[in-house]
């Protein structure tokens, strides 16, 4: 599906196909395109390019650290704005 970070990554890397609508007609169209050998190879090549470039840096360890940084920043913000709130209460309040 063309949503959020996954949609952004696929769009930027051209390393896959995006399903724009959650319906059978769109899925059949996408599978028809994806079943063509030249189309498939273009995506394989795009995946290899991504792995050699951004994929070398964009590891799960790095993404995990980025998420922790966001959570720590939110926790710090909540502690500064309302010391009486616990982290859980603050995160629920900002959800």
Secondary structure as GFF3:
##gff-version 3
##sequence-region A 1 95
A	DSSP	alpha_helix	4	13	.	.	.	ID=ss1
A	DSSP	alpha_helix	24	34	.	.	.	ID=ss2
A	DSSP	alpha_helix	37	52	.	.	.	ID=ss3
A	DSSP	alpha_helix	54	57	.	.	.	ID=ss4
A	DSSP	alpha_helix	60	81	.	.	.	ID=ss5
A	DSSP	alpha_helix	87	93	.	.	.	ID=ss6
###
